[in-house]
């Protein structure tokens, strides 16, 4: 099927390509370059809040918070 047959976010197609190449051990190191990597303090977020964790995971949401 063609890429245009689906109405999905570009992220899903990129992730699919990445996983396929990883499985075949054919990842170009230049494709893994991350321009800015900021690791947030995940414990500072409250339940229901969303935050950006990594370029590969995109947005994350706090479902439940325990002490």
PLY file of the C-alpha trace (Angstrom):
ply
format ascii 1.0
element vertex 67
property float x
property float y
property float z
element edge 66
property int vertex1
property int vertex2
end_header
0.00 0.00 0.00
1.05 3.54 -0.59
1.87 5.85 2.26
-0.91 8.21 1.12
-3.61 5.57 1.59
-3.63 6.24 5.34
-4.49 9.36 7.28
-1.98 8.94 10.08
0.54 11.28 11.60
3.96 11.29 9.91
5.43 10.16 13.24
3.86 6.69 12.89
5.37 6.15 9.46
8.78 7.30 10.67
8.57 4.99 13.69
7.55 2.10 11.44
10.57 2.72 9.18
12.85 2.96 12.22
11.62 -0.34 13.73
11.84 -2.13 10.39
15.41 -0.94 9.85
16.33 -1.78 13.45
15.03 -5.30 12.95
17.11 -5.66 9.80
20.15 -4.00 11.48
20.32 -1.31 8.81
20.04 2.00 10.63
22.03 4.90 9.31
23.66 6.67 12.30
22.82 10.02 10.71
19.11 9.22 11.11
19.50 8.97 14.89
20.81 12.47 15.46
18.81 14.37 18.09
19.36 18.13 17.98
18.13 18.83 21.50
17.58 16.34 24.29
16.02 17.64 27.49
15.11 15.07 30.12
12.22 16.47 32.18
11.68 15.81 35.87
8.85 13.30 35.44
8.04 13.40 39.16
7.08 17.08 38.98
4.01 16.43 36.81
0.53 15.77 38.24
-2.02 13.18 37.17
-3.56 14.00 33.81
-0.70 16.26 32.69
1.08 15.61 29.42
4.75 16.24 28.78
7.32 15.73 26.04
9.72 12.96 27.05
11.85 11.94 24.07
11.78 12.47 20.31
10.91 8.79 19.92
8.06 8.67 22.44
6.64 12.13 21.71
4.05 13.09 24.33
3.55 11.16 27.56
0.66 11.44 29.99
0.72 10.84 33.75
-1.97 8.25 34.40
-1.44 7.62 38.09
0.97 9.07 40.60
2.08 7.23 43.73
4.16 8.50 46.62
0 1
1 2
2 3
3 4
4 5
5 6
6 7
7 8
8 9
9 10
10 11
11 12
12 13
13 14
14 15
15 16
16 17
17 18
18 19
19 20
20 21
21 22
22 23
23 24
24 25
25 26
26 27
27 28
28 29
29 30
30 31
31 32
32 33
33 34
34 35
35 36
36 37
37 38
38 39
39 40
40 41
41 42
42 43
43 44
44 45
45 46
46 47
47 48
48 49
49 50
50 51
51 52
52 53
53 54
54 55
55 56
56 57
57 58
58 59
59 60
60 61
61 62
62 63
63 64
64 65
65 66
